């Protein structure tokens, strides 16, 4: 994994949600003005514009909320699960398949030389697992994969190109989780 080029450990999460909200409001206002028809349009065109705007809004909100979450950097060292000190190594990138598309998450990575394990505190905060897909994507993939061939399920529900094998793997993983709960 690689370091984010222009980041320092000082880019910790801030409580300044207001600036993120203001940025979104300005962006939405601009997009709404672009999408407002200048003359009469069909219901089909209205639906198309509303759908396009809705997708853009979801993407922008997701991006701002991820930015607000920060990197998970909590200092040059942090307590490991073995109760020893783990040192900060670098910011690592993880790309996730979300319902809005691909999201890139930059996470502070810590390594414990005592137990020889590394971890990213932000992963626990955001609920990230080993999968490249979020739990919402996994749930949707599983639902569709139970009715459709894996390749068709991937094309029908995702804005991101996924392979049939990824759909199969994710659906099977969800099935294993559900079988353990039963």
PyMOL commands that place a pseudoatom at each C-alpha (Angstrom):
pseudoatom trace, name=CA, resn=UNK, resi=1, chain=A, elem=C, hetatm=0, pos=[0.000, 0.000, 0.000]
pseudoatom trace, name=CA, resn=UNK, resi=2, chain=A, elem=C, hetatm=0, pos=[1.184, 3.513, -0.599]
pseudoatom trace, name=CA, resn=UNK, resi=3, chain=A, elem=C, hetatm=0, pos=[1.267, 6.765, 1.286]
pseudoatom trace, name=CA, resn=UNK, resi=4, chain=A, elem=C, hetatm=0, pos=[-1.141, 9.546, 0.359]
pseudoatom trace, name=CA, resn=UNK, resi=5, chain=A, elem=C, hetatm=0, pos=[1.140, 12.074, -1.367]
pseudoatom trace, name=CA, resn=UNK, resi=6, chain=A, elem=C, hetatm=0, pos=[-0.005, 15.323, 0.230]
pseudoatom trace, name=CA, resn=UNK, resi=7, chain=A, elem=C, hetatm=0, pos=[-0.989, 14.171, 3.717]
pseudoatom trace, name=CA, resn=UNK, resi=8, chain=A, elem=C, hetatm=0, pos=[0.671, 14.504, 7.059]
pseudoatom trace, name=CA, resn=UNK, resi=9, chain=A, elem=C, hetatm=0, pos=[-0.250, 12.872, 10.341]
pseudoatom trace, name=CA, resn=UNK, resi=10, chain=A, elem=C, hetatm=0, pos=[-1.710, 16.242, 11.386]
pseudoatom trace, name=CA, resn=UNK, resi=11, chain=A, elem=C, hetatm=0, pos=[-4.831, 15.847, 9.224]
pseudoatom trace, name=CA, resn=UNK, resi=12, chain=A, elem=C, hetatm=0, pos=[-6.836, 14.383, 12.105]
pseudoatom trace, name=CA, resn=UNK, resi=13, chain=A, elem=C, hetatm=0, pos=[-10.626, 14.516, 12.043]
pseudoatom trace, name=CA, resn=UNK, resi=14, chain=A, elem=C, hetatm=0, pos=[-12.094, 17.917, 12.900]
pseudoatom trace, name=CA, resn=UNK, resi=15, chain=A, elem=C, hetatm=0, pos=[-15.383, 18.838, 14.498]
pseudoatom trace, name=CA, resn=UNK, resi=16, chain=A, elem=C, hetatm=0, pos=[-15.970, 21.441, 11.782]
pseudoatom trace, name=CA, resn=UNK, resi=17, chain=A, elem=C, hetatm=0, pos=[-18.943, 19.810, 10.113]
pseudoatom trace, name=CA, resn=UNK, resi=18, chain=A, elem=C, hetatm=0, pos=[-20.382, 23.242, 9.293]
pseudoatom trace, name=CA, resn=UNK, resi=19, chain=A, elem=C, hetatm=0, pos=[-17.805, 23.915, 6.572]
pseudoatom trace, name=CA, resn=UNK, resi=20, chain=A, elem=C, hetatm=0, pos=[-18.621, 20.540, 5.001]
pseudoatom trace, name=CA, resn=UNK, resi=21, chain=A, elem=C, hetatm=0, pos=[-22.335, 21.332, 5.103]
pseudoatom trace, name=CA, resn=UNK, resi=22, chain=A, elem=C, hetatm=0, pos=[-21.772, 24.750, 3.537]
pseudoatom trace, name=CA, resn=UNK, resi=23, chain=A, elem=C, hetatm=0, pos=[-19.666, 23.203, 0.779]
pseudoatom trace, name=CA, resn=UNK, resi=24, chain=A, elem=C, hetatm=0, pos=[-22.440, 20.704, 0.008]
pseudoatom trace, name=CA, resn=UNK, resi=25, chain=A, elem=C, hetatm=0, pos=[-25.137, 23.393, 0.011]
pseudoatom trace, name=CA, resn=UNK, resi=26, chain=A, elem=C, hetatm=0, pos=[-23.173, 25.504, -2.475]
pseudoatom trace, name=CA, resn=UNK, resi=27, chain=A, elem=C, hetatm=0, pos=[-22.511, 22.494, -4.675]
pseudoatom trace, name=CA, resn=UNK, resi=28, chain=A, elem=C, hetatm=0, pos=[-26.176, 21.398, -4.618]
pseudoatom trace, name=CA, resn=UNK, resi=29, chain=A, elem=C, hetatm=0, pos=[-27.396, 24.879, -5.403]
pseudoatom trace, name=CA, resn=UNK, resi=30, chain=A, elem=C, hetatm=0, pos=[-25.136, 24.997, -8.456]
pseudoatom trace, name=CA, resn=UNK, resi=31, chain=A, elem=C, hetatm=0, pos=[-26.309, 21.575, -9.632]
pseudoatom trace, name=CA, resn=UNK, resi=32, chain=A, elem=C, hetatm=0, pos=[-29.981, 22.389, -9.050]
pseudoatom trace, name=CA, resn=UNK, resi=33, chain=A, elem=C, hetatm=0, pos=[-29.641, 25.527, -11.161]
pseudoatom trace, name=CA, resn=UNK, resi=34, chain=A, elem=C, hetatm=0, pos=[-28.034, 23.458, -13.944]
pseudoatom trace, name=CA, resn=UNK, resi=35, chain=A, elem=C, hetatm=0, pos=[-30.795, 20.849, -13.844]
pseudoatom trace, name=CA, resn=UNK, resi=36, chain=A, elem=C, hetatm=0, pos=[-33.766, 23.252, -13.775]
pseudoatom trace, name=CA, resn=UNK, resi=37, chain=A, elem=C, hetatm=0, pos=[-35.443, 23.191, -17.175]
pseudoatom trace, name=CA, resn=UNK, resi=38, chain=A, elem=C, hetatm=0, pos=[-35.661, 26.428, -19.132]
pseudoatom trace, name=CA, resn=UNK, resi=39, chain=A, elem=C, hetatm=0, pos=[-38.832, 25.373, -20.870]
pseudoatom trace, name=CA, resn=UNK, resi=40, chain=A, elem=C, hetatm=0, pos=[-41.372, 22.577, -20.899]
pseudoatom trace, name=CA, resn=UNK, resi=41, chain=A, elem=C, hetatm=0, pos=[-39.977, 19.060, -20.511]
pseudoatom trace, name=CA, resn=UNK, resi=42, chain=A, elem=C, hetatm=0, pos=[-41.496, 15.609, -20.470]
pseudoatom trace, name=CA, resn=UNK, resi=43, chain=A, elem=C, hetatm=0, pos=[-42.027, 13.583, -17.322]
pseudoatom trace, name=CA, resn=UNK, resi=44, chain=A, elem=C, hetatm=0, pos=[-39.341, 11.218, -18.611]
pseudoatom trace, name=CA, resn=UNK, resi=45, chain=A, elem=C, hetatm=0, pos=[-36.840, 14.094, -18.754]
pseudoatom trace, name=CA, resn=UNK, resi=46, chain=A, elem=C, hetatm=0, pos=[-37.863, 15.230, -15.267]
pseudoatom trace, name=CA, resn=UNK, resi=47, chain=A, elem=C, hetatm=0, pos=[-37.261, 11.705, -13.964]
pseudoatom trace, name=CA, resn=UNK, resi=48, chain=A, elem=C, hetatm=0, pos=[-33.893, 11.510, -15.686]
pseudoatom trace, name=CA, resn=UNK, resi=49, chain=A, elem=C, hetatm=0, pos=[-32.764, 14.855, -14.245]
pseudoatom trace, name=CA, resn=UNK, resi=50, chain=A, elem=C, hetatm=0, pos=[-34.016, 13.998, -10.753]
pseudoatom trace, name=CA, resn=UNK, resi=51, chain=A, elem=C, hetatm=0, pos=[-32.281, 10.615, -10.845]
pseudoatom trace, name=CA, resn=UNK, resi=52, chain=A, elem=C, hetatm=0, pos=[-29.009, 12.133, -12.065]
pseudoatom trace, name=CA, resn=UNK, resi=53, chain=A, elem=C, hetatm=0, pos=[-29.152, 14.842, -9.383]
pseudoatom trace, name=CA, resn=UNK, resi=54, chain=A, elem=C, hetatm=0, pos=[-30.010, 12.310, -6.688]
pseudoatom trace, name=CA, resn=UNK, resi=55, chain=A, elem=C, hetatm=0, pos=[-26.982, 10.186, -7.586]
pseudoatom trace, name=CA, resn=UNK, resi=56, chain=A, elem=C, hetatm=0, pos=[-24.724, 13.253, -7.544]
pseudoatom trace, name=CA, resn=UNK, resi=57, chain=A, elem=C, hetatm=0, pos=[-26.072, 14.285, -4.137]
pseudoatom trace, name=CA, resn=UNK, resi=58, chain=A, elem=C, hetatm=0, pos=[-25.457, 10.807, -2.671]
pseudoatom trace, name=CA, resn=UNK, resi=59, chain=A, elem=C, hetatm=0, pos=[-21.889, 10.751, -3.989]
pseudoatom trace, name=CA, resn=UNK, resi=60, chain=A, elem=C, hetatm=0, pos=[-21.097, 14.240, -2.693]
pseudoatom trace, name=CA, resn=UNK, resi=61, chain=A, elem=C, hetatm=0, pos=[-22.561, 13.564, 0.764]
pseudoatom trace, name=CA, resn=UNK, resi=62, chain=A, elem=C, hetatm=0, pos=[-20.647, 10.283, 1.038]
pseudoatom trace, name=CA, resn=UNK, resi=63, chain=A, elem=C, hetatm=0, pos=[-17.390, 12.005, 0.046]
pseudoatom trace, name=CA, resn=UNK, resi=64, chain=A, elem=C, hetatm=0, pos=[-17.854, 14.828, 2.562]
pseudoatom trace, name=CA, resn=UNK, resi=65, chain=A, elem=C, hetatm=0, pos=[-18.743, 12.431, 5.379]
pseudoatom trace, name=CA, resn=UNK, resi=66, chain=A, elem=C, hetatm=0, pos=[-15.686, 10.306, 4.620]
pseudoatom trace, name=CA, resn=UNK, resi=67, chain=A, elem=C, hetatm=0, pos=[-13.530, 13.437, 4.586]
pseudoatom trace, name=CA, resn=UNK, resi=68, chain=A, elem=C, hetatm=0, pos=[-15.032, 14.464, 7.930]
pseudoatom trace, name=CA, resn=UNK, resi=69, chain=A, elem=C, hetatm=0, pos=[-14.152, 11.032, 9.389]
pseudoatom trace, name=CA, resn=UNK, resi=70, chain=A, elem=C, hetatm=0, pos=[-10.479, 11.840, 8.830]
pseudoatom trace, name=CA, resn=UNK, resi=71, chain=A, elem=C, hetatm=0, pos=[-7.700, 9.260, 8.681]
pseudoatom trace, name=CA, resn=UNK, resi=72, chain=A, elem=C, hetatm=0, pos=[-7.854, 7.777, 12.160]
pseudoatom trace, name=CA, resn=UNK, resi=73, chain=A, elem=C, hetatm=0, pos=[-4.478, 9.253, 13.103]
pseudoatom trace, name=CA, resn=UNK, resi=74, chain=A, elem=C, hetatm=0, pos=[-4.360, 9.471, 16.914]
pseudoatom trace, name=CA, resn=UNK, resi=75, chain=A, elem=C, hetatm=0, pos=[-0.697, 10.327, 17.456]
pseudoatom trace, name=CA, resn=UNK, resi=76, chain=A, elem=C, hetatm=0, pos=[2.723, 8.856, 16.884]
pseudoatom trace, name=CA, resn=UNK, resi=77, chain=A, elem=C, hetatm=0, pos=[1.773, 5.805, 18.943]
pseudoatom trace, name=CA, resn=UNK, resi=78, chain=A, elem=C, hetatm=0, pos=[-1.378, 4.128, 20.184]
pseudoatom trace, name=CA, resn=UNK, resi=79, chain=A, elem=C, hetatm=0, pos=[-2.195, 1.266, 22.514]
pseudoatom trace, name=CA, resn=UNK, resi=80, chain=A, elem=C, hetatm=0, pos=[-2.356, -2.084, 20.718]
pseudoatom trace, name=CA, resn=UNK, resi=81, chain=A, elem=C, hetatm=0, pos=[-4.797, -4.861, 21.654]
pseudoatom trace, name=CA, resn=UNK, resi=82, chain=A, elem=C, hetatm=0, pos=[-1.829, -6.626, 23.334]
pseudoatom trace, name=CA, resn=UNK, resi=83, chain=A, elem=C, hetatm=0, pos=[-1.639, -3.584, 25.645]
pseudoatom trace, name=CA, resn=UNK, resi=84, chain=A, elem=C, hetatm=0, pos=[1.733, -2.475, 24.216]
pseudoatom trace, name=CA, resn=UNK, resi=85, chain=A, elem=C, hetatm=0, pos=[2.527, 0.596, 22.173]
pseudoatom trace, name=CA, resn=UNK, resi=86, chain=A, elem=C, hetatm=0, pos=[2.029, 0.474, 18.397]
pseudoatom trace, name=CA, resn=UNK, resi=87, chain=A, elem=C, hetatm=0, pos=[3.820, 3.116, 16.329]
pseudoatom trace, name=CA, resn=UNK, resi=88, chain=A, elem=C, hetatm=0, pos=[2.415, 5.123, 13.449]
pseudoatom trace, name=CA, resn=UNK, resi=89, chain=A, elem=C, hetatm=0, pos=[3.838, 3.960, 10.113]
pseudoatom trace, name=CA, resn=UNK, resi=90, chain=A, elem=C, hetatm=0, pos=[2.052, 5.751, 7.267]
pseudoatom trace, name=CA, resn=UNK, resi=91, chain=A, elem=C, hetatm=0, pos=[-1.265, 6.570, 5.660]
pseudoatom trace, name=CA, resn=UNK, resi=92, chain=A, elem=C, hetatm=0, pos=[-2.550, 3.636, 3.633]
pseudoatom trace, name=CA, resn=UNK, resi=93, chain=A, elem=C, hetatm=0, pos=[-5.187, 3.729, 0.944]
pseudoatom trace, name=CA, resn=UNK, resi=94, chain=A, elem=C, hetatm=0, pos=[-8.153, 1.377, 0.783]
pseudoatom trace, name=CA, resn=UNK, resi=95, chain=A, elem=C, hetatm=0, pos=[-10.650, 1.463, -2.039]
pseudoatom trace, name=CA, resn=UNK, resi=96, chain=A, elem=C, hetatm=0, pos=[-14.143, 0.358, -1.156]
pseudoatom trace, name=CA, resn=UNK, resi=97, chain=A, elem=C, hetatm=0, pos=[-17.093, -0.490, -3.363]
pseudoatom trace, name=CA, resn=UNK, resi=98, chain=A, elem=C, hetatm=0, pos=[-20.023, 1.489, -1.961]
pseudoatom trace, name=CA, resn=UNK, resi=99, chain=A, elem=C, hetatm=0, pos=[-23.579, 1.977, -3.160]
pseudoatom trace, name=CA, resn=UNK, resi=100, chain=A, elem=C, hetatm=0, pos=[-22.349, 5.291, -4.639]
pseudoatom trace, name=CA, resn=UNK, resi=101, chain=A, elem=C, hetatm=0, pos=[-19.391, 3.753, -6.457]
pseudoatom trace, name=CA, resn=UNK, resi=102, chain=A, elem=C, hetatm=0, pos=[-15.730, 3.484, -5.538]
pseudoatom trace, name=CA, resn=UNK, resi=103, chain=A, elem=C, hetatm=0, pos=[-14.683, 5.369, -2.400]
pseudoatom trace, name=CA, resn=UNK, resi=104, chain=A, elem=C, hetatm=0, pos=[-11.069, 5.884, -1.451]
pseudoatom trace, name=CA, resn=UNK, resi=105, chain=A, elem=C, hetatm=0, pos=[-10.356, 5.887, 2.267]
pseudoatom trace, name=CA, resn=UNK, resi=106, chain=A, elem=C, hetatm=0, pos=[-6.968, 7.005, 3.626]
pseudoatom trace, name=CA, resn=UNK, resi=107, chain=A, elem=C, hetatm=0, pos=[-6.201, 5.332, 6.945]
pseudoatom trace, name=CA, resn=UNK, resi=108, chain=A, elem=C, hetatm=0, pos=[-3.449, 5.809, 9.508]
pseudoatom trace, name=CA, resn=UNK, resi=109, chain=A, elem=C, hetatm=0, pos=[-1.631, 2.480, 9.895]
pseudoatom trace, name=CA, resn=UNK, resi=110, chain=A, elem=C, hetatm=0, pos=[-0.004, 1.466, 13.179]
pseudoatom trace, name=CA, resn=UNK, resi=111, chain=A, elem=C, hetatm=0, pos=[2.374, -1.444, 13.780]
pseudoatom trace, name=CA, resn=UNK, resi=112, chain=A, elem=C, hetatm=0, pos=[3.067, -3.204, 17.075]
pseudoatom trace, name=CA, resn=UNK, resi=113, chain=A, elem=C, hetatm=0, pos=[6.563, -4.709, 17.203]
pseudoatom trace, name=CA, resn=UNK, resi=114, chain=A, elem=C, hetatm=0, pos=[5.624, -6.730, 20.312]
pseudoatom trace, name=CA, resn=UNK, resi=115, chain=A, elem=C, hetatm=0, pos=[2.812, -8.806, 18.799]
pseudoatom trace, name=CA, resn=UNK, resi=116, chain=A, elem=C, hetatm=0, pos=[3.888, -8.077, 15.215]
pseudoatom trace, name=CA, resn=UNK, resi=117, chain=A, elem=C, hetatm=0, pos=[0.458, -6.964, 14.084]
pseudoatom trace, name=CA, resn=UNK, resi=118, chain=A, elem=C, hetatm=0, pos=[-0.642, -3.881, 12.237]
pseudoatom trace, name=CA, resn=UNK, resi=119, chain=A, elem=C, hetatm=0, pos=[-3.993, -2.133, 12.297]
pseudoatom trace, name=CA, resn=UNK, resi=120, chain=A, elem=C, hetatm=0, pos=[-5.840, 0.977, 11.226]
pseudoatom trace, name=CA, resn=UNK, resi=121, chain=A, elem=C, hetatm=0, pos=[-7.993, 2.523, 13.992]
pseudoatom trace, name=CA, resn=UNK, resi=122, chain=A, elem=C, hetatm=0, pos=[-10.268, 4.083, 11.365]
pseudoatom trace, name=CA, resn=UNK, resi=123, chain=A, elem=C, hetatm=0, pos=[-11.240, 0.612, 10.121]
pseudoatom trace, name=CA, resn=UNK, resi=124, chain=A, elem=C, hetatm=0, pos=[-12.912, -0.169, 13.450]
pseudoatom trace, name=CA, resn=UNK, resi=125, chain=A, elem=C, hetatm=0, pos=[-14.530, 3.279, 13.586]
pseudoatom trace, name=CA, resn=UNK, resi=126, chain=A, elem=C, hetatm=0, pos=[-15.993, 2.955, 10.074]
pseudoatom trace, name=CA, resn=UNK, resi=127, chain=A, elem=C, hetatm=0, pos=[-16.766, -0.747, 10.409]
pseudoatom trace, name=CA, resn=UNK, resi=128, chain=A, elem=C, hetatm=0, pos=[-14.447, -1.731, 7.553]
pseudoatom trace, name=CA, resn=UNK, resi=129, chain=A, elem=C, hetatm=0, pos=[-13.620, -5.380, 7.189]
pseudoatom trace, name=CA, resn=UNK, resi=130, chain=A, elem=C, hetatm=0, pos=[-11.398, -7.283, 4.807]
pseudoatom trace, name=CA, resn=UNK, resi=131, chain=A, elem=C, hetatm=0, pos=[-13.941, -7.161, 1.998]
pseudoatom trace, name=CA, resn=UNK, resi=132, chain=A, elem=C, hetatm=0, pos=[-13.650, -4.594, -0.770]
pseudoatom trace, name=CA, resn=UNK, resi=133, chain=A, elem=C, hetatm=0, pos=[-17.422, -4.098, -0.527]
pseudoatom trace, name=CA, resn=UNK, resi=134, chain=A, elem=C, hetatm=0, pos=[-19.365, -2.292, 2.181]
pseudoatom trace, name=CA, resn=UNK, resi=135, chain=A, elem=C, hetatm=0, pos=[-21.960, -4.243, 4.130]
pseudoatom trace, name=CA, resn=UNK, resi=136, chain=A, elem=C, hetatm=0, pos=[-24.755, -2.446, 2.233]
pseudoatom trace, name=CA, resn=UNK, resi=137, chain=A, elem=C, hetatm=0, pos=[-23.239, -3.524, -1.097]
pseudoatom trace, name=CA, resn=UNK, resi=138, chain=A, elem=C, hetatm=0, pos=[-22.776, -7.075, 0.163]
pseudoatom trace, name=CA, resn=UNK, resi=139, chain=A, elem=C, hetatm=0, pos=[-26.408, -7.222, 1.277]
pseudoatom trace, name=CA, resn=UNK, resi=140, chain=A, elem=C, hetatm=0, pos=[-27.675, -5.936, -2.065]
pseudoatom trace, name=CA, resn=UNK, resi=141, chain=A, elem=C, hetatm=0, pos=[-25.392, -8.259, -4.042]
pseudoatom trace, name=CA, resn=UNK, resi=142, chain=A, elem=C, hetatm=0, pos=[-26.556, -11.222, -1.987]
pseudoatom trace, name=CA, resn=UNK, resi=143, chain=A, elem=C, hetatm=0, pos=[-30.210, -10.361, -2.466]
pseudoatom trace, name=CA, resn=UNK, resi=144, chain=A, elem=C, hetatm=0, pos=[-29.863, -10.072, -6.238]
pseudoatom trace, name=CA, resn=UNK, resi=145, chain=A, elem=C, hetatm=0, pos=[-27.533, -13.075, -6.497]
pseudoatom trace, name=CA, resn=UNK, resi=146, chain=A, elem=C, hetatm=0, pos=[-30.199, -15.234, -4.897]
pseudoatom trace, name=CA, resn=UNK, resi=147, chain=A, elem=C, hetatm=0, pos=[-32.489, -14.527, -7.891]
pseudoatom trace, name=CA, resn=UNK, resi=148, chain=A, elem=C, hetatm=0, pos=[-30.112, -13.915, -10.788]
pseudoatom trace, name=CA, resn=UNK, resi=149, chain=A, elem=C, hetatm=0, pos=[-26.910, -15.390, -12.198]
pseudoatom trace, name=CA, resn=UNK, resi=150, chain=A, elem=C, hetatm=0, pos=[-23.889, -13.721, -10.564]
pseudoatom trace, name=CA, resn=UNK, resi=151, chain=A, elem=C, hetatm=0, pos=[-22.828, -11.829, -13.703]
pseudoatom trace, name=CA, resn=UNK, resi=152, chain=A, elem=C, hetatm=0, pos=[-26.334, -10.476, -14.270]
pseudoatom trace, name=CA, resn=UNK, resi=153, chain=A, elem=C, hetatm=0, pos=[-26.634, -9.471, -10.613]
pseudoatom trace, name=CA, resn=UNK, resi=154, chain=A, elem=C, hetatm=0, pos=[-23.392, -7.483, -10.876]
pseudoatom trace, name=CA, resn=UNK, resi=155, chain=A, elem=C, hetatm=0, pos=[-24.581, -5.578, -13.949]
pseudoatom trace, name=CA, resn=UNK, resi=156, chain=A, elem=C, hetatm=0, pos=[-28.074, -4.915, -12.621]
pseudoatom trace, name=CA, resn=UNK, resi=157, chain=A, elem=C, hetatm=0, pos=[-27.325, -3.290, -9.301]
pseudoatom trace, name=CA, resn=UNK, resi=158, chain=A, elem=C, hetatm=0, pos=[-23.924, -1.680, -9.256]
pseudoatom trace, name=CA, resn=UNK, resi=159, chain=A, elem=C, hetatm=0, pos=[-22.619, 1.543, -10.729]
pseudoatom trace, name=CA, resn=UNK, resi=160, chain=A, elem=C, hetatm=0, pos=[-19.196, -0.079, -10.486]
pseudoatom trace, name=CA, resn=UNK, resi=161, chain=A, elem=C, hetatm=0, pos=[-18.085, -2.953, -12.641]
pseudoatom trace, name=CA, resn=UNK, resi=162, chain=A, elem=C, hetatm=0, pos=[-17.817, -6.114, -10.554]
pseudoatom trace, name=CA, resn=UNK, resi=163, chain=A, elem=C, hetatm=0, pos=[-16.966, -9.554, -11.797]
pseudoatom trace, name=CA, resn=UNK, resi=164, chain=A, elem=C, hetatm=0, pos=[-19.295, -12.510, -11.409]
pseudoatom trace, name=CA, resn=UNK, resi=165, chain=A, elem=C, hetatm=0, pos=[-16.692, -14.138, -9.153]
pseudoatom trace, name=CA, resn=UNK, resi=166, chain=A, elem=C, hetatm=0, pos=[-16.738, -11.099, -6.829]
pseudoatom trace, name=CA, resn=UNK, resi=167, chain=A, elem=C, hetatm=0, pos=[-20.528, -11.271, -6.609]
pseudoatom trace, name=CA, resn=UNK, resi=168, chain=A, elem=C, hetatm=0, pos=[-20.340, -15.006, -5.905]
pseudoatom trace, name=CA, resn=UNK, resi=169, chain=A, elem=C, hetatm=0, pos=[-17.646, -14.554, -3.223]
pseudoatom trace, name=CA, resn=UNK, resi=170, chain=A, elem=C, hetatm=0, pos=[-19.511, -11.732, -1.479]
pseudoatom trace, name=CA, resn=UNK, resi=171, chain=A, elem=C, hetatm=0, pos=[-22.858, -13.557, -1.603]
pseudoatom trace, name=CA, resn=UNK, resi=172, chain=A, elem=C, hetatm=0, pos=[-21.260, -16.708, -0.203]
pseudoatom trace, name=CA, resn=UNK, resi=173, chain=A, elem=C, hetatm=0, pos=[-19.616, -14.729, 2.599]
pseudoatom trace, name=CA, resn=UNK, resi=174, chain=A, elem=C, hetatm=0, pos=[-22.990, -13.280, 3.580]
pseudoatom trace, name=CA, resn=UNK, resi=175, chain=A, elem=C, hetatm=0, pos=[-24.502, -16.763, 3.445]
pseudoatom trace, name=CA, resn=UNK, resi=176, chain=A, elem=C, hetatm=0, pos=[-21.811, -18.064, 5.809]
pseudoatom trace, name=CA, resn=UNK, resi=177, chain=A, elem=C, hetatm=0, pos=[-22.515, -15.210, 8.244]
pseudoatom trace, name=CA, resn=UNK, resi=178, chain=A, elem=C, hetatm=0, pos=[-26.243, -15.940, 8.211]
pseudoatom trace, name=CA, resn=UNK, resi=179, chain=A, elem=C, hetatm=0, pos=[-25.711, -19.672, 8.677]
pseudoatom trace, name=CA, resn=UNK, resi=180, chain=A, elem=C, hetatm=0, pos=[-23.593, -18.963, 11.787]
pseudoatom trace, name=CA, resn=UNK, resi=181, chain=A, elem=C, hetatm=0, pos=[-26.374, -16.840, 13.282]
pseudoatom trace, name=CA, resn=UNK, resi=182, chain=A, elem=C, hetatm=0, pos=[-28.998, -19.547, 12.801]
for i in range(1, 182): cmd.bond("trace and resi %d" % i, "trace and resi %d" % (i + 1))
show_as sticks, trace
zoom trace
